[in-house]
Amino acid sequence: MVRVDLEPSPIMERALTCQHCWRMPRYFFHVTHKRYEPDLEGEELPDKHAAWHEATVTAGKILQGLDGKLTPDQGWRMEVTDEFQNTLYVLHIKAEKPK
């Protein structure tokens, strides 16, 4: 077996140390209920379909946690964005009094 020692090139070194090259995209889940609450941390997920799933699960948990505090004529909203702040999905819940 022949062993060849290669000098690492600057390109190879950058590729090996590049943290963002192989990471998953980050998605953000901004909520508006009485006031705007931006998601400053986000979550790494494989794709936008996984972000949709996470949005629906999280929205359900948040709405359950409101424990009756959603009142008529007051909306609840979740906006799902990618790491470039492109809006991918918007979930709306609106309580209304019948006329």
Buried (B, 14 or more C-beta within 10 A) or exposed (E): EEEEEEEEEEEEEEEEEEEEEEEEBBBBBBBBBEEEEEBEEBBEBEEBEBBBEBBBEBBEEBBEEEEEEBEEEEEBBBBBBBEEEEEBBEBEBEEEEEE
